[in-house]
């Protein structure tokens, strides 16, 4: 109820346009997303105290999923669903009716929507520069913990990091001021690496406040988690040379520009602190993301020059991945949620499921791939449940299948990703998807769809084509094309996972 009331107040306060406003009051503002000016054929308009933006800018510039079926405009990002009606002062936000001071408008065959309310409802910070008549939109990012550099005993700005306890067995961290509570209240069951730059710690119980340090000469990121112990069946286990008190372990890594190795240990028995060290060949930005029952360390792009190893250095071989990869195939929509409606009144949910089942059939023939479908029939699965299904499974990949809808003249194939560690998968899958559909290439895009934002493995959302297009619709519902799309999706999965 609080969220609904807040939405009403925001909408009433932020969107104001008097019916008597004349064309003389219309001002054209500049529109920026994450510091980059958005270019649109139809310009945004400042009417009264509110900025209205062309719907095309919302769908292409901001990466939202927009369905336009006159007189309704539905905007969806995988989490928030908003339906506006041209000329109506009523909107539907996540099934709740909201009263508007002014409706979305249509001028010169261009649909304009109230920018501030739409953007803030979809998780964007909105700032207005009165002097330059500019609107600045910024995506809210996961918090990047600031580096902590302490002058330590080595005199090089390092705190003398070691993956094992210090000489007195306490392993005290200069950042915590000696106030870290003692006793283990969390149990670490596994540490895993996704092959792209994300290290995941799965645990049960309540861990202490995470501490971080950035060390130099050599470059390292150190993450300490107090109040945590290793599970007796901890995976991947420890080095055979490690003592029972230190529990030293390490993982060699591949697939990231600067991450060389991940080391871990029971750093302090006194405070039950587990330490994880990322060995790097260059200064590197990182995110710490705390999830329910897991801590994810995302190593981002290098921020400094990469150090080339000495020619005489012997680099251990990267172990070949063994076992079977778990791939989640997500057929979007279902049951009472039909998705987009095509020009011949076919439903997106049926297309999505048809492709998912064809992909499943092909994956079942692969010895190193095991498919898991979020739905296998015309049922409705909430977005949170789709995310939980993939995360609980600890899947290796997540592929969500969709088809798009917009204006009749818009057509083509798009692929969406959210997290940086999904970009490589998106590029590969998009290449194969375009080959499968044979439609216009509308490129790889970044968006905040819930199923690709909150899943913890590399994840993409495929928009095969536009059901609102007379060019795309017959192609997408063609049996031969569907078989080719399914085959290319599987080919993309195999290429990304390097499976022959």
Secondary structure, 3 states (H helix, E strand, C coil): CHHHHHHHHHHHHHCCCCCCCCHHHCECCEEEECCEECCCCCCCEEECCEEEEEHHHHHHHCCCEEEEECCEEEEECCCCEEEEECCCCEEEECCEEEECCCCCEEECCEEEEEHHHHHHHCCEEEEEECCCCEEEEEECCCCCCCCCCCCCCCCCCCCCCCCCCCCCCCCCCCCCCCCCCCCCCEEEEEEEECCCCEEEEEEEECCCCCEEEEECCCCEEEEEECCEEEEEEEECCCCCCCCCCCCCEEEECCCCCCEEEEEEEEEECCCCEEEEEEEECCCEEEEEEEECCEEEEEEEEECCCCCCCCCCCCCCCCCCCCCCEEEEEEECCECCECCCECCCCCEHHHHHHHHHHHHHHHHCCCCCEEEEECCCCCCCCCHHHHHHHHHHHCCCEEEEEEEECCCCCCCCEEEEECCHHHHHHHHHHHHHHHHHHCCCEEEEEECCCHHHHCCCCEEEEEEEEECCCCCHHHHHCCHHHHHHHHHHHHHHHHHHHCCC
